[in-house]
Amino acid sequence: LIIGAVLGLALPQFSAIAILGSVFVGALKAVAPLLVFFLVISSLCHSGKSHGGVIRTVIVLYMFSTFLAAVIAVIASMMFPITLTLAEGASDLAAPEGIVEVLSSLLLNMVSNPVQSIASANYIGVLVWAVLFGIGLRGASENTKNLFGEISNGLARVVTWIISFAPFGIFGLVYDAVSTNGIEIFTEYGLLLAVLVGCMFFVALVAYPIMIGVIAKTNPYPLVLRCLRESGLTAFFTRSSAANIPVNMTLCQKLHLNKDTYGVSIPLGATINMGGAAVTITVM
């Protein structure tokens, strides 16, 4: 982090350094849809029982924690109003006209071609087809089921190899951000960054730990700090829920959580923009 920031200010012309971050994020994004697809199929075709209501609880916590984060962000924006000058290209974007358009888009994403869903990282489509295939393969032979299990394990190993290069990826991402924006990233956008990061820290270190403490009835901070160290740092600098899916799955594996559960809940969380990821890990 420090070396990337220093080199970004001192040697902004060495733009080749930024390729390290692009390659790292690209590799994570590329493998994540495949990992989710085969992991969910493997989990469901081997599972002969439901998740005991855990997924339902996880969805409720995702929704509540995302709403809570939104409320905190609105309060912070009212306390510290900031005026931003946006690019003219942003005017071409339009918000959905109504709930019908939103639901229509959601349904079309759900039934999108499975191969196209994987290629475009459409996780709604990936999850829907993986769940259907997984349930449909419950009556398959053990050899077929084991094949999907071996594929998901192989993809998990590939993810581990990619994550081992995280220091170089983060270095490249920080260099790119600082060299592109220059000293303005610390001055002109300083207040904006302070508000954004302040909200993130408040949510991660105050709001979510309170939820975790109430639900788990234990000290939440050892888990929260581990999640921030192993997952939060990568999520912050990659700025991509999709890229962070493999990181979160690896963390769940280290915590010896139920693979059948986090194989569904983590990609689902990425679709809901990872609101309440730390809470979900505790519930599982």
C-alpha positions in Angstrom: 0.0 0.0 0.0 2.7 2.5 1.0 5.1 1.6 -1.8 2.2 1.8 -4.4 1.2 5.3 -3.1 4.7 6.6 -3.0 5.6 5.4 -6.5 2.2 6.7 -7.8 3.2 10.2 -6.6 6.9 10.1 -7.5 6.8 8.1 -10.7 3.4 8.4 -12.3 4.9 7.9 -15.8 5.6 4.2 -15.1 2.1 3.2 -16.1 3.1 -0.4 -16.7 3.0 -1.0 -12.9 -0.8 -0.6 -13.0 -1.0 -3.8 -15.1 -0.4 -5.8 -12.0 -3.7 -4.6 -10.5 -5.6 -5.1 -13.7 -4.3 -8.6 -14.1 -5.1 -9.5 -10.5 -8.7 -8.2 -10.7 -9.2 -9.7 -14.1 -8.1 -13.1 -12.9 -10.4 -13.0 -9.9 -13.4 -11.9 -12.0 -12.7 -14.6 -14.6 -12.6 -17.5 -12.2 -15.4 -16.4 -9.9 -18.4 -17.3 -12.1 -17.0 -20.7 -12.8 -16.2 -21.3 -9.2 -19.7 -20.3 -8.1 -21.4 -22.4 -10.8 -19.7 -25.6 -10.1 -19.5 -25.1 -6.3 -23.3 -24.6 -6.1 -24.0 -27.6 -8.4 -21.6 -29.8 -6.3 -23.2 -28.6 -3.0 -26.8 -29.2 -4.1 -26.3 -32.5 -5.9 -24.5 -34.0 -2.8 -27.0 -32.5 -0.4 -30.1 -34.5 0.4 -31.6 -32.0 2.8 -32.3 -28.3 3.0 -30.1 -25.7 4.7 -32.4 -25.6 7.8 -33.5 -22.0 7.2 -30.0 -20.7 7.3 -30.2 -19.2 3.8 -33.5 -17.5 4.6 -31.8 -16.0 7.7 -28.8 -14.9 5.6 -31.1 -13.2 3.0 -32.9 -11.3 5.8 -29.6 -10.1 7.2 -28.3 -9.1 3.8 -31.4 -7.0 3.2 -31.4 -5.4 6.7 -27.7 -4.7 6.8 -27.8 -3.1 3.3 -30.7 -0.9 4.4 -28.8 0.0 7.6 -25.7 0.9 5.6 -27.9 3.1 3.3 -29.4 4.9 6.2 -25.9 5.6 7.7 -24.7 6.9 4.3 -27.7 9.3 3.9 -27.1 10.7 7.4 -23.4 11.2 6.7 -24.2 12.9 3.4 -26.6 15.3 5.1 -24.0 16.1 7.8 -21.1 16.6 5.3 -22.6 17.8 2.0 -20.2 17.6 -0.9 -20.6 19.0 -4.4 -19.1 16.8 -7.2 -18.4 17.6 -10.8 -19.3 14.5 -12.8 -18.3 13.6 -16.4 -20.7 14.6 -19.1 -21.0 11.0 -20.1 -22.9 10.3 -16.9 -25.9 12.2 -18.3 -26.5 9.4 -20.8 -27.5 7.0 -18.0 -31.1 6.8 -16.9 -32.6 5.3 -13.8 -35.3 2.6 -14.2 -38.7 4.1 -15.0 -40.5 1.9 -12.4 -40.7 -1.4 -10.5 -42.0 -3.2 -13.5 -38.8 -2.4 -15.4 -36.7 -3.6 -12.5 -38.6 -6.9 -12.1 -38.5 -7.4 -15.8 -34.7 -7.0 -15.9 -34.4 -9.3 -12.9 -36.5 -12.1 -14.5 -34.6 -11.8 -17.8 -31.3 -12.1 -16.0 -32.6 -15.2 -14.2 -33.4 -17.0 -17.4 -30.4 -15.8 -19.4 -28.4 -18.5 -21.2 -26.2 -20.2 -18.7 -23.0 -20.0 -20.8 -23.7 -16.3 -21.4 -24.4 -15.8 -17.7 -21.0 -17.3 -16.8 -19.2 -15.3 -19.6 -20.8 -12.0 -18.5 -20.6 -12.7 -14.7 -24.4 -12.4 -14.4 -24.6 -14.0 -11.0 -28.4 -14.1 -10.8 -28.4 -16.3 -13.9 -25.4 -18.3 -12.7 -27.1 -19.0 -9.4 -30.5 -19.9 -10.9 -29.0 -22.4 -13.4 -26.6 -23.8 -10.9 -29.4 -24.5 -8.4 -31.6 -26.1 -11.1 -28.7 -28.3 -12.3 -27.7 -29.2 -8.8 -31.2 -30.3 -7.8 -31.6 -32.1 -11.1 -28.4 -34.0 -10.6 -29.3 -35.3 -7.1 -30.4 -38.6 -8.7 -27.2 -38.9 -10.8 -24.6 -41.6 -10.1 -21.9 -41.0 -7.4 -19.2 -40.8 -10.1 -21.0 -37.9 -11.8 -21.5 -36.2 -8.5 -17.9 -36.7 -7.6 -16.9 -35.2 -10.9 -18.5 -31.9 -10.1 -16.9 -32.0 -6.6 -13.5 -32.5 -8.1 -14.0 -29.6 -10.6 -15.1 -27.3 -7.8 -12.1 -28.3 -5.7 -9.8 -27.8 -8.6 -11.2 -24.3 -9.2 -10.7 -23.5 -5.5 -7.1 -24.4 -5.8 -6.7 -22.1 -8.8 -8.3 -19.3 -6.7 -5.8 -20.0 -3.9 -2.9 -19.5 -6.4 -4.4 -16.2 -7.7 -5.0 -14.9 -4.2 -1.3 -15.6 -3.3 -0.5 -12.7 -5.7 -2.7 -10.3 -3.8 0.2 -8.1 -2.5 1.3 -7.4 -6.1 -2.3 -6.8 -7.2 -3.0 -4.4 -4.4 0.3 -2.7 -5.1 -0.7 -2.2 -8.7 -4.2 -1.0 -7.9 -3.0 1.6 -5.4 -0.3 2.8 -7.8 -2.9 3.2 -10.6 -5.3 5.1 -8.4 -2.7 7.5 -7.1 -0.8 8.0 -10.4 -4.0 8.6 -12.3 -5.5 11.2 -9.9 -2.2 12.6 -8.5 -2.1 14.6 -5.3 -5.8 15.6 -5.9 -6.8 12.2 -4.6 -5.7 13.4 -1.2 -6.7 17.1 -1.5 -9.6 17.8 -3.8 -11.3 14.5 -3.1 -10.0 14.4 0.5 -13.4 15.2 2.1 -15.2 12.8 -0.1 -12.8 10.0 0.7 -13.0 10.9 4.4 -16.8 10.7 4.4 -16.8 7.4 2.4 -14.1 5.7 4.4 -15.6 7.0 7.6 -19.0 5.5 6.8 -17.3 2.2 5.8 -15.4 2.1 9.1 -18.5 3.0 11.1 -20.6 0.3 9.4 -17.8 -2.3 9.7 -16.7 -1.5 13.2 -19.8 -0.3 14.9 -23.1 -1.2 13.1 -22.3 -4.7 12.0 -20.5 -5.8 15.2 -23.6 -4.8 17.2 -25.7 -7.0 14.9 -23.2 -9.9 15.2 -23.0 -9.5 19.0 -26.8 -9.6 19.3 -27.2 -12.7 17.0 -24.1 -14.7 18.1 -24.1 -13.5 21.7 -20.3 -13.3 21.7 -17.6 -10.8 21.2 -17.8 -10.0 17.5 -14.5 -8.1 17.0 -12.0 -11.1 16.5 -14.2 -12.2 13.6 -14.8 -8.7 12.3 -11.1 -7.8 12.3 -10.1 -11.0 10.6 -12.8 -10.4 7.9 -11.4 -6.9 7.3 -7.8 -8.1 7.2 -8.4 -11.0 4.8 -11.4 -9.8 2.8 -12.1 -6.1 3.4 -8.7 -4.9 2.1 -9.1 -6.7 -1.2 -12.7 -5.6 -1.5 -11.8 -2.0 -0.9 -9.1 -1.7 -3.5 -10.6 -4.0 -6.2 -13.9 -2.2 -5.8 -15.6 -5.3 -7.2 -17.9 -7.7 -5.4 -17.4 -10.2 -8.1 -13.6 -10.1 -7.7 -14.0 -10.6 -4.0 -16.1 -13.8 -4.2 -13.1 -16.1 -4.4 -11.5 -14.3 -1.5 -14.6 -14.6 0.7 -15.0 -18.3 -0.2 -11.4 -19.0 0.8 -12.0 -17.2 4.1 -15.1 -19.3 4.7 -13.1 -22.4 4.1 -10.4 -21.3 6.6 -13.2 -20.7 9.1 -14.4 -24.3 8.5 -17.9 -23.2 7.6 -20.5 -25.3 5.9 -19.6 -25.4 2.2 -23.2 -26.1 1.2 -24.2 -22.8 2.8 -21.5 -20.4 1.8 -21.4 -21.8 -1.7 -24.8 -20.2 -2.2 -24.7 -17.2 0.3 -21.4 -15.7 -0.8 -22.3 -15.3 -4.6 -25.8 -14.2 -3.5 -24.1 -11.5 -1.3 -22.1 -10.3 -4.3 -25.3 -9.8 -6.2 -26.6 -7.7 -3.3 -23.4 -5.7 -3.3 -22.0 -7.6 -0.3 -24.1 -5.7 2.3 -23.6 -7.6 5.6 -21.0 -10.1 4.5 -19.4 -10.3 7.9 -22.7 -10.8 9.5 -23.5 -13.7 7.1 -20.2 -15.4 7.9 -21.1 -15.4 11.6 -24.5 -16.8 11.1 -23.1 -19.6 9.0 
